[in-house]
Every structure is written in structure tokens, then in C-alpha cells.
Amino acid sequence: MVIRAIEYGPVMYASRSAMRVAALFLMTGLLCGCASMFPRDVVPKRLIDEAELAGMPNVRVWGDAPPEALAALSTIKQIRRKPNAAHGRLGQQPDELNILAISGGGDNGAFGAGLLVGWGDAGTRPEFDLVTGVSAGALTAPFVYLGRTRDAALKEVFTRYERSDIYDPGVVAPLLGSGLVDSSPLESLIAKYVDDQFLRDIAMERRKGRVLLIGTTNLDAQRPVLWDVGRIAMSNHPQALPLFRKILLASASVPGAFPPVRIKVSVADRTYEELHVDGGVTQQVFVPRPSTIICTDVPAKRAAARLFIIRNGKINPEWEAVEPGIFSISLRSISTLIKNQSIGDLYRIYAKAEIDGTDFNLAAIPSTFRATRETSFEQGYMQALYTEGYRSGFEGYQWMKAPPGIANNPKPLSRVSSSASPPAGQSAELR
């Protein structure tokens, strides 16, 4: 019997016996007092808003901060577009702003990777002014942000590797600290691709005014954190590369399964440590409202924003016979909760898009995709899902114009005109 577990971040699959063994190790570790983490100096509650990265100020903001707080953060409030700056760029007009948000989903991230590469090969994928990513989406977002030259690497990340390249289930992490499995393989994989040149390329794009935001969850504060990683790349700080890698690892670290990532911060010359985990714990997908962060050099009446959201999962209900055992019931309930959390996030984003007159486009794994896997990160499953995404992107994905439950008219991706006006009844102004 295969039991489905948490579906945000790295999707975990395990047999019933494996789950019982894991539970036994957890209980043993807790009873023996071995499952506690190494001591750390926690940021006091009264100081959490003052905590900064030493030598890298203003590189992050609370994801639940009010719009004015986001707009006031000078590092991400400006996406500047000169009237002629975008001429000749693929799939967009000079006065058009394109936004991409990529959700979590673990090995289901292969779908979004395939869709984006297929879209690029079709010749219609725009250069995005703002890219956001959570969990698996955080691992995809930097490659897309850097453009077509990184598509081959993106494909490799989601089709070449398997479970042993992501985590080591043979290491009983609870007895050592704070997770079921050892995430050092994923840490090494991130380091393989995110090197000094990668960071320089990110910095170069950030200087053009394009923005890349990665979401994590501050576990102490129970709040989402948005990291302007392009600003980190531009800092030339000796810790910029390790921090960039840590943020990607943290965004993909399912709490309880993977150890949380410790990030050092400072307040008044004193050093503390924060715990950061999967961004999907607080937001499955996120998009700052364009009206709060976009400032263009073209007249407001001419500026139009197009939002593309890739949900690396299915958004339709999926029937499954659940065995009447504690693990089956608990894990099925958690996966159902997370799926509906993601749909709730989509509704929230859609409502804001309607207010701002932003063209909303949503992609998700189709219900017709039937491939299954016995464990997480099976190479065959990921390759099949990547192929499904690639075909959809290359042939013209039928973008949903609203979240499930709201009447919408899907558009083929290849037919989304770069010069199309916003839907009837919506304003093209960014307010």
C-alpha cells in the first residue's frame, strides 16, 4: 500500500512499514531527548522586525506585510520599463509587464519546468519582469529568470536526478537533530548549479530592474519571508553565494522531513539565528500586487500586466481509497488540506488581479495525467511529467483565466497575444 504524505515541497512517499519505522525513530528520539536541535540564540519577539543580514540590508520583507511596507522597500518596488527598452524582446510589447509565479510541488515541479522549456522552444515565452518561486518553484525560478540559456540546466534538474540526489533516507536525522531525512544531497545539488557565475548573472539581470523573489517561512515568527535574491547577488558580499544557496534549500525544506535551515541575522551588533523552512508552509504560491511594486516610465494608461501562475500539482479533487489506519487517514487529510490551501492562495491572487486589472493566467497538472510513482523523485515519473509539461508549453497550453469554480475561458499559450488588451471590464491601468 502506498501512502501519500505532504504534497508541498518535496513530495514524500513511503510504504506503511517505512512510515512505522519512521514513527518509531521519531518517538525514540523524542523519548531519549535526542531529537532536539543544537542550541541557538533565537531572535527575541520584540526584535524580529529589526533583524537584518549583516552587510546585506534590505534584501527581504515579510510576505504578509501591508502593501505600503512592500512598496516602501526600495529594493523591490521598482520594475522600470523605458518606452523602447523591451523592443525586440520575445513575446511582449514595450509597455507590457510580465509576471511569473511558480508554486511548490516536490517532484511535480517537473511539470512546470517542462512547460516553461516547451514555451521557450515555441518562441513565445516572454522575458519576465518579476519571477517568484516557492519550494520546487524556488528551484525553478532562478533558471527561468536567467532566460533561455539556462533551459538545458533546468531540464536536467528535473529529469536527470532521483531520490538519492535529493535526500538520504538512510540517515536517521531525528536522532541527530531536526528532520526525518538528510537533505545534504539537495544542498550539494543546489551548489552544483548555483555557482559564482550563476550569481553574477543573477546580479546583472537585477541591475536591469528585473526582480526575482524566493519565499521561505520563518518558523519562529510563523510568517512568510520574501527574499530579493537579486539584491543579494548584487551585494558582492563574501556570504552572498552561501546565503543564496541557503534560501533555495530553506524554501524546499519540508519541516519535520527535512531539517530547517539556520540563517544568521544581527540586531544591534548581536548575532542571532532564525529557522527557515518550506515557503509552502505559509504560501503555496505568491505574487506581490503589481500596483504596489511596479513603477514604469511609460504612461500608466498604457502599462498592462500579465500574470502567469504555474501550480505544480492538480487542482481538481482526486479520488483515492483510504485505508482506515492512522497514517493513511492523517496523511490523506494533510494532503487534502494543502491542496485546498493552494486553491485558496489562487483565489486570493485572482481577487487582487481583478482589482488591479492584471491579466490572470493559470496552469496546473491536467487531471488526464495518470502516471504514478511508488516513492518520491522517481526519475521515470519526473521524465513523464516533464514531457507532459513540455508538450503543453510547446503546443500552446490552455491557460485558465480563473481559479477552479469560477467560469473562465482557457486560452492556448501560443495564442496569448503579446499586444492583447486586458479582458473586457478590466482596466489596463496599474493603480
QUIVEN-V231087 format. One record per residue. N is the residue number from 1. PHI is phi in radians with two decimals (none if undefined). OMEGA is omega in whole degrees, -180 to 180 (NA if undefined). Layout:
# QUIVEN-V231087
N & PHI & OMEGA
N & PHI & OMEGA
This chain:
# QUIVEN-V231087
1 & none & 178
2 & -1.70 & -179
3 & -1.92 & 180
4 & -1.47 & 179
5 & -1.94 & -173
6 & -0.99 & -173
7 & -1.82 & 172
8 & -1.54 & -178
9 & 1.07 & 178
10 & -1.14 & -179
11 & -1.24 & -176
12 & -1.87 & 175
13 & -2.18 & 179
14 & -2.74 & 175
15 & -1.29 & 180
16 & -1.03 & -179
17 & -1.12 & 179
18 & -1.12 & 179
19 & -1.12 & 179
20 & -1.14 & 178
21 & -1.10 & 179
22 & -1.07 & 180
23 & -1.10 & 179
24 & -1.10 & 179
25 & -1.11 & 179
26 & -1.06 & -178
27 & -1.12 & 179
28 & -1.08 & -180
29 & -1.10 & -180
30 & -1.16 & -178
31 & -1.14 & -178
32 & -1.50 & -179
33 & 1.32 & -178
34 & -1.57 & -173
35 & -1.55 & 178
36 & -1.36 & 180
37 & -1.41 & 172
38 & -1.09 & -177
39 & -1.01 & 177
40 & -2.58 & 178
41 & -1.65 & -174
42 & -1.42 & 176
43 & -1.12 & 178
44 & -1.05 & -177
45 & -0.93 & -175
46 & -1.20 & -176
47 & -1.92 & -172
48 & -1.09 & 179
49 & -1.38 & -179
50 & -1.74 & -177
51 & -1.14 & -180
52 & -2.30 & 173
53 & -1.44 & -178
54 & -0.99 & 179
55 & 1.39 & -180
56 & -2.38 & -179
57 & -1.27 & 174
58 & 1.01 & 177
59 & -1.89 & -178
60 & -2.69 & 179
61 & -2.63 & 175
62 & -1.09 & -180
63 & -1.27 & 179
64 & -1.89 & 179
65 & -1.19 & 177
66 & -1.11 & -176
67 & -0.91 & -178
68 & -1.13 & 177
69 & -1.19 & 178
70 & -1.17 & -179
71 & -1.17 & -178
72 & -1.36 & -180
73 & -1.35 & -171
74 & -1.09 & -176
75 & -1.27 & -176
76 & -2.26 & -175
77 & -1.44 & -175
78 & -1.91 & 164
79 & -2.04 & -169
80 & -1.63 & -180
81 & -2.28 & 174
82 & -1.21 & -177
83 & -0.92 & -177
84 & -1.90 & -172
85 & -1.16 & -174
86 & -1.75 & 179
87 & -1.02 & 178
88 & 1.47 & 178
89 & -1.38 & -172
90 & -1.13 & 167
91 & 1.31 & 180
92 & -2.69 & 179
93 & -1.72 & -177
94 & -1.02 & -175
95 & -1.77 & -175
96 & -1.96 & 179
97 & -1.99 & -177
98 & -2.00 & -175
99 & -2.16 & 178
100 & -2.17 & 177
101 & -2.16 & -176
102 & -2.07 & -176
103 & -1.46 & 171
104 & -1.36 & -180
105 & 2.68 & 179
106 & 1.07 & -179
107 & -1.16 & 175
108 & -1.20 & 175
109 & -1.08 & 177
110 & -1.07 & 179
111 & -1.11 & -179
112 & -1.10 & 179
113 & -1.09 & 180
114 & -1.11 & -180
115 & -1.06 & -177
116 & -1.20 & 179
117 & -1.20 & 177
118 & -1.10 & 177
119 & -1.06 & 178
120 & -1.14 & 180
121 & -1.15 & 177
122 & -1.29 & 178
123 & 1.48 & -176
124 & -2.10 & 180
125 & -1.32 & -179
126 & -1.35 & 169
127 & -1.50 & -173
128 & -1.48 & 179
129 & -1.37 & 178
130 & -2.38 & 178
131 & -2.20 & 176
132 & -2.19 & -179
133 & -2.59 & 177
134 & -2.27 & 174
135 & 0.98 & 177
136 & -1.02 & 177
137 & -1.13 & 177
138 & -1.18 & 178
139 & -1.39 & 178
140 & -1.52 & -169
141 & -0.96 & -178
142 & -1.08 & 180
143 & -1.17 & 180
144 & -1.16 & 179
145 & -0.99 & -179
146 & -1.41 & 172
147 & 1.67 & -171
148 & -1.07 & -178
149 & -1.14 & -179
150 & -1.83 & -178
151 & -1.13 & -180
152 & -1.11 & 178
153 & -1.17 & 179
154 & -1.08 & 177
155 & -1.04 & -178
156 & -1.07 & -178
157 & -1.02 & -174
158 & -1.79 & 179
159 & -2.26 & -173
160 & -1.63 & -170
161 & -1.82 & 179
162 & -2.44 & -170
163 & -0.93 & -177
164 & -1.13 & 177
165 & -1.51 & -178
166 & -1.85 & 178
167 & -2.66 & -179
168 & -1.93 & -179
169 & -1.26 & -179
170 & -1.40 & 179
171 & -1.63 & -177
172 & -1.46 & -175
173 & -1.10 & -179
174 & -1.00 & -179
175 & -1.29 & 179
176 & -1.78 & -177
177 & -3.10 & -161
178 & -2.46 & 178
179 & -2.72 & 179
180 & -1.26 & -176
181 & -2.26 & 179
182 & -1.58 & -177
183 & -1.67 & -179
184 & -1.08 & 175
185 & -1.06 & 178
186 & -1.15 & 177
187 & -1.03 & 179
188 & -1.20 & 180
189 & -1.15 & 177
190 & -1.07 & -179
191 & -1.11 & 180
192 & -1.10 & -176
193 & -1.69 & -178
194 & -1.60 & -179
195 & -1.97 & -177
196 & -1.05 & -180
197 & -1.15 & 177
198 & -1.00 & -179
199 & -1.15 & 178
200 & -1.10 & 179
201 & -1.14 & 177
202 & -1.06 & -180
203 & -1.07 & -179
204 & -1.08 & 180
205 & -1.22 & 179
206 & -1.13 & 179
207 & -1.14 & 177
208 & -1.35 & -179
209 & 1.78 & 177
210 & -1.41 & -172
211 & -2.17 & 175
212 & -2.18 & -179
213 & -2.00 & 177
214 & -2.02 & -178
215 & -1.79 & 170
216 & -2.22 & 176
217 & -2.09 & 174
218 & -1.37 & -171
219 & -1.21 & 178
220 & -1.14 & -176
221 & -1.50 & -174
222 & 1.00 & -177
223 & -2.40 & 176
224 & -1.31 & 177
225 & -2.19 & 177
226 & -1.85 & -177
227 & -1.83 & 173
228 & -1.48 & -173
229 & -1.22 & 174
230 & -1.15 & 177
231 & -1.14 & 176
232 & -1.08 & -180
233 & -1.09 & -179
234 & -1.31 & -172
235 & -1.19 & -175
236 & 1.04 & 178
237 & -1.28 & -179
238 & -1.06 & 179
239 & -1.71 & -177
240 & -1.10 & -179
241 & -1.16 & 177
242 & -1.03 & 179
243 & -1.17 & 178
244 & -0.97 & -180
245 & -1.11 & 180
246 & -1.07 & -179
247 & -1.12 & 177
248 & -1.10 & 179
249 & -1.13 & -180
250 & -1.08 & -178
251 & -1.09 & -178
252 & -1.81 & -175
253 & -1.68 & 179
254 & -1.14 & -178
255 & -1.10 & -178
256 & 1.63 & 176
257 & -1.56 & 176
258 & -1.75 & 174
259 & -1.12 & 174
260 & -1.16 & -180
261 & -1.75 & 180
262 & -1.56 & 179
263 & -2.18 & -179
264 & -1.38 & 177
265 & -2.31 & -180
266 & -2.37 & 174
267 & -2.43 & 178
268 & 0.89 & 176
269 & 1.17 & 175
270 & -1.91 & -177
271 & -1.67 & 177
272 & -2.24 & 175
273 & -2.22 & 174
274 & -1.74 & 173
275 & -1.85 & 179
276 & -2.10 & -179
277 & -2.31 & -178
278 & -0.75 & 177
279 & -1.08 & -180
280 & -1.21 & 177
281 & -1.10 & -179
282 & -1.87 & 180
283 & -2.57 & 178
284 & -1.23 & 177
285 & -2.75 & -178
286 & -2.49 & 176
287 & -2.57 & 172
288 & -1.06 & -179
289 & -1.07 & -180
290 & -0.94 & -177
291 & -1.17 & -180
292 & -1.71 & -175
293 & -2.19 & -174
294 & -1.83 & 172
295 & -2.26 & -178
296 & -1.97 & 177
297 & -1.66 & 175
298 & -1.74 & 179
299 & -0.97 & -177
300 & -0.99 & -177
301 & -1.18 & -179
302 & -1.71 & -176
303 & -1.41 & 178
304 & -2.26 & 180
305 & -1.99 & 174
306 & -2.02 & -180
307 & -1.93 & 177
308 & -2.05 & 179
309 & -1.98 & 174
310 & -1.93 & 177
311 & -1.67 & -178
312 & -1.40 & -180
313 & 3.07 & 176
314 & -1.58 & -180
315 & -1.85 & 177
316 & -1.63 & 176
317 & -1.06 & 180
318 & -2.13 & -179
319 & -1.24 & 176
320 & -2.72 & 178
321 & -1.27 & -176
322 & -1.74 & 177
323 & -1.26 & -176
324 & -1.40 & 178
325 & -1.98 & -174
326 & -1.08 & -178
327 & -1.25 & -180
328 & -1.05 & -178
329 & -1.17 & -178
330 & -1.13 & -176
331 & -1.24 & 176
332 & -1.13 & 179
333 & -1.14 & 180
334 & -1.14 & -180
335 & -1.12 & 178
336 & -1.17 & 178
337 & -1.06 & -177
338 & -1.17 & 177
339 & -1.04 & -178
340 & -1.30 & 172
341 & -1.09 & -179
342 & -1.14 & 178
343 & -1.16 & 176
344 & -1.07 & 176
345 & -1.06 & 179
346 & -1.13 & 177
347 & -1.12 & -180
348 & -1.07 & -179
349 & -1.16 & -180
350 & -1.08 & -179
351 & -1.07 & 179
352 & -1.19 & 178
353 & -1.12 & 178
354 & -1.08 & -179
355 & -1.12 & -176
356 & -1.49 & -177
357 & 1.26 & 179
358 & -1.54 & 180
359 & -1.27 & -174
360 & -1.64 & 178
361 & -2.40 & -175
362 & -2.19 & 174
363 & -2.14 & 178
364 & -2.64 & 177
365 & -1.07 & -177
366 & -1.19 & 179
367 & -1.13 & -179
368 & -1.37 & 179
369 & -1.35 & -170
370 & -1.98 & -179
371 & -1.07 & 180
372 & -2.24 & 176
373 & -2.52 & -180
374 & -1.54 & 179
375 & -2.33 & 179
376 & -1.25 & 175
377 & 1.00 & 171
378 & -1.30 & -175
379 & -1.03 & -179
380 & -1.07 & 179
381 & -1.11 & -178
382 & -1.14 & 178
383 & -1.16 & 178
384 & -1.14 & -180
385 & -1.23 & 176
386 & -1.05 & 179
387 & -1.07 & 177
388 & -1.07 & 179
389 & -1.13 & -179
390 & -1.08 & -180
391 & -1.03 & -180
392 & -1.10 & -179
393 & -1.19 & -177
394 & -1.28 & -177
395 & -1.46 & -179
396 & 1.98 & -177
397 & -1.14 & 178
398 & -1.45 & -177
399 & -1.10 & 174
400 & -1.43 & -176
401 & -1.60 & 179
402 & -2.84 & 176
403 & -1.14 & 180
404 & -1.04 & 180
405 & 1.71 & 177
406 & -1.97 & -179
407 & -1.00 & 180
408 & -2.64 & 179
409 & -2.06 & -179
410 & -1.05 & 177
411 & -2.09 & 172
412 & -1.10 & -178
413 & -0.97 & -176
414 & -1.20 & -179
415 & -1.84 & 176
416 & -1.29 & -175
417 & -1.16 & 179
418 & -1.19 & -179
419 & -1.90 & -177
420 & -1.16 & 176
421 & -1.38 & 177
422 & -1.06 & 179
423 & -0.93 & -179
424 & -0.95 & 179
425 & 1.56 & 179
426 & -1.89 & 178
427 & -1.56 & 177
428 & -1.50 & -179
429 & -1.25 & 171
430 & -1.73 & -174
431 & -1.64 & NA
